[in-house]
Amino acid sequence: MTASGPRPPASRWGRRVGAPLAALERVASVGLLVTIFLAVCLQIVYRYVLRTPLQWTDELARYSLVWLTFIAAAFVMARNRHIAVDVLTKVLPPGILRVFTAGALAVAGLTCGWAALISWGTVERWASRTSTALQIPMSLVMAAPLVGFGLMALHAFVNALRAAREPRDVVERTQHDVPEDQEVLL
């Protein structure tokens, strides 16, 4: 419940499904990052200390990075923390901001959904092949964009519904916590 009544359906759904899904994406991202780190460290030890390089660690690190890219992107979309141009969001009135933000997120969701559909064809084309060292189905590797874009589309649509009802909540999550009087140096 909010001060003005029951929570909108998007917020309830976001708490019940979206939040645990984002937590799972975070855990998977950390696990993939640890996998990459360990595979690279193992390769260094075997290659330069033991002088017998392992064949599979490079593939494991590479394919883990592919999955990390898409799963972490979905996590970022769930939190609405992707890079964004937010010049207009500070000056738009609430009604226009609601339409603008929800529309932008809906377009992002449609684009990610379209990319997920295209990815399905790639998964099917690579189904009969296996990786060289790990001997895993390449369709498993090629499924990373399908899963990642699908999750990003889901999160974008949930955020669009939330923005349609509570635009400032969604917009505020995109802005950095840097005071306006401090210059950001890149």
Secondary structure per residue as TSV (DSSP state, phi and psi in degrees):
chain	resnum	aa	ss	phi	psi
A	1	M	-	360.0	142.0
A	2	T	B	-108.7	175.7
A	3	A	T	-61.6	-27.3
A	4	S	T	-96.8	5.5
A	5	G	B	133.1	-162.2
A	6	P	S	-67.3	152.2
A	7	R	-	-66.3	148.1
A	8	P	-	-65.1	154.9
A	9	P	H	-55.0	-38.1
A	10	A	H	-60.9	-38.2
A	11	S	H	-69.5	-41.3
A	12	R	H	-63.0	-45.7
A	13	W	H	-63.5	-41.2
A	14	G	I	-61.0	-37.6
A	15	R	I	-73.6	-40.6
A	16	R	I	-76.6	-40.1
A	17	V	I	-114.3	-48.5
A	18	G	I	-62.3	-44.4
A	19	A	H	-66.4	-47.5
A	20	P	H	-63.7	-35.0
A	21	L	H	-64.3	-42.4
A	22	A	H	-64.7	-37.6
A	23	A	H	-65.0	-39.9
A	24	L	H	-64.8	-39.7
A	25	E	H	-63.8	-38.5
A	26	R	H	-64.4	-46.4
A	27	V	H	-63.1	-43.0
A	28	A	H	-62.9	-40.2
A	29	S	H	-63.1	-44.3
A	30	V	H	-64.2	-43.1
A	31	G	H	-60.9	-41.3
A	32	L	H	-66.7	-39.0
A	33	L	H	-63.8	-41.8
A	34	V	H	-64.8	-40.7
A	35	T	H	-59.7	-45.3
A	36	I	H	-60.9	-47.5
A	37	F	H	-59.2	-47.7
A	38	L	H	-66.4	-39.2
A	39	A	H	-64.1	-42.4
A	40	V	H	-67.4	-42.9
A	41	C	H	-62.4	-42.0
A	42	L	H	-62.2	-41.6
A	43	Q	H	-64.0	-39.8
A	44	I	H	-62.2	-46.8
A	45	V	I	-62.4	-47.8
A	46	Y	I	-68.7	-37.5
A	47	R	I	-75.5	-46.8
A	48	Y	I	-100.4	-22.3
A	49	V	I	-98.0	-51.8
A	50	L	S	-89.5	-10.2
A	51	R	S	57.9	28.8
A	52	T	-	-135.3	85.8
A	53	P	-	-62.8	142.6
A	54	L	-	-84.5	143.5
A	55	Q	S	-84.7	-27.0
A	56	W	S	-94.0	-15.9
A	57	T	H	-68.1	-36.0
A	58	D	H	-63.9	-44.7
A	59	E	H	-63.2	-43.4
A	60	L	H	-60.9	-45.7
A	61	A	H	-64.5	-41.8
A	62	R	H	-65.9	-47.2
A	63	Y	H	-71.1	-32.4
A	64	S	H	-65.1	-37.5
A	65	L	H	-65.7	-38.4
A	66	V	H	-60.5	-49.2
A	67	W	H	-64.8	-40.9
A	68	L	H	-58.4	-43.0
A	69	T	H	-56.2	-48.0
A	70	F	H	-79.3	-36.8
A	71	I	H	-70.0	-41.9
A	72	A	H	-66.5	-35.5
A	73	A	H	-63.5	-37.8
A	74	A	H	-65.4	-41.3
A	75	F	H	-61.2	-42.5
A	76	V	H	-64.8	-39.0
A	77	M	H	-65.5	-37.7
A	78	A	H	-60.8	-37.3
A	79	R	T	-88.4	-2.7
A	80	N	T	56.7	47.0
A	81	R	-	-114.8	15.4
A	82	H	S	-64.7	158.2
A	83	I	-	-59.7	132.7
A	84	A	-	-146.5	150.6
A	85	V	-	-92.3	114.0
A	86	D	-	-116.9	29.3
A	87	V	T	-61.3	-44.1
A	88	L	G	-74.4	-27.4
A	89	T	G	-64.9	-22.5
A	90	K	G	-82.7	-18.9
A	91	V	T	-114.8	-11.1
A	92	L	S	-75.5	142.5
A	93	P	-	-68.0	156.5
A	94	P	H	-53.8	-41.3
A	95	G	H	-64.0	-45.8
A	96	I	H	-71.0	-37.3
A	97	L	H	-60.2	-40.9
A	98	R	H	-60.1	-49.2
A	99	V	H	-66.1	-45.2
A	100	F	H	-60.9	-50.1
A	101	T	H	-67.0	-47.2
A	102	A	H	-62.7	-39.6
A	103	G	H	-65.0	-44.3
A	104	A	H	-62.9	-42.1
A	105	L	H	-69.0	-36.1
A	106	A	H	-65.1	-41.3
A	107	V	H	-63.4	-41.8
A	108	A	H	-61.6	-42.4
A	109	G	H	-63.3	-43.0
A	110	L	H	-63.8	-41.8
A	111	T	H	-63.3	-44.5
A	112	C	H	-66.7	-38.3
A	113	G	H	-62.5	-42.2
A	114	W	H	-62.5	-43.8
A	115	A	H	-63.7	-36.6
A	116	A	H	-64.7	-41.7
A	117	L	H	-62.8	-41.6
A	118	I	H	-64.4	-37.3
A	119	S	H	-63.3	-29.5
A	120	W	H	-59.1	-41.1
A	121	G	H	-62.1	-37.5
A	122	T	H	-65.6	-41.8
A	123	V	H	-60.6	-44.3
A	124	E	H	-64.5	-41.1
A	125	R	H	-65.0	-30.9
A	126	W	T	-96.4	6.7
A	127	A	T	-61.7	-33.2
A	128	S	T	-88.5	-2.6
A	129	R	-	-102.5	153.9
A	130	T	B	-123.7	158.6
A	131	S	-	-73.2	157.6
A	132	T	T	-67.0	-53.5
A	133	A	T	-91.5	-45.7
A	134	L	T	-81.1	-20.1
A	135	Q	-	58.4	35.3
A	136	I	-	-95.9	152.9
A	137	P	B	-61.0	132.1
A	138	M	H	-67.3	-20.6
A	139	S	H	-63.5	-29.0
A	140	L	H	-65.8	-40.7
A	141	V	H	-69.0	-44.7
A	142	M	H	-71.7	-10.7
A	143	A	H	-77.3	-12.9
A	144	A	H	-57.7	-47.8
A	145	P	H	-64.7	-37.0
A	146	L	H	-59.4	-50.6
A	147	V	H	-67.3	-47.2
A	148	G	H	-61.7	-49.4
A	149	F	H	-67.0	-34.9
A	150	G	H	-62.5	-45.3
A	151	L	H	-65.6	-39.9
A	152	M	H	-63.2	-39.9
A	153	A	H	-62.4	-44.9
A	154	L	H	-59.1	-49.1
A	155	H	H	-65.1	-37.9
A	156	A	H	-64.3	-41.7
A	157	F	H	-67.8	-38.9
A	158	V	H	-63.6	-43.6
A	159	N	H	-65.9	-33.6
A	160	A	H	-65.5	-42.0
A	161	L	H	-64.1	-41.2
A	162	R	H	-64.1	-41.4
A	163	A	H	-65.8	-33.2
A	164	A	H	-65.3	-27.7
A	165	R	H	-100.3	-37.7
A	166	E	-	-134.7	72.8
A	167	P	H	-63.3	-37.3
A	168	R	H	-65.2	-35.0
A	169	D	H	-60.7	-44.6
A	170	V	H	-71.8	-43.0
A	171	V	H	-65.9	-41.4
A	172	E	H	-62.3	-28.8
A	173	R	H	-73.3	-16.2
A	174	T	H	-88.3	-16.7
A	175	Q	S	-89.0	142.8
A	176	H	-	-77.7	157.5
A	177	D	S	-89.3	48.1
A	178	V	-	-106.0	121.7
A	179	P	-	-57.4	145.5
A	180	E	T	-64.0	-24.8
A	181	D	T	-82.4	-4.3
A	182	Q	S	-101.3	134.9
A	183	E	-	-86.5	136.0
A	184	V	-	-94.3	121.3
A	185	L	-	-102.6	130.7
A	186	L	-	-105.2	360.0
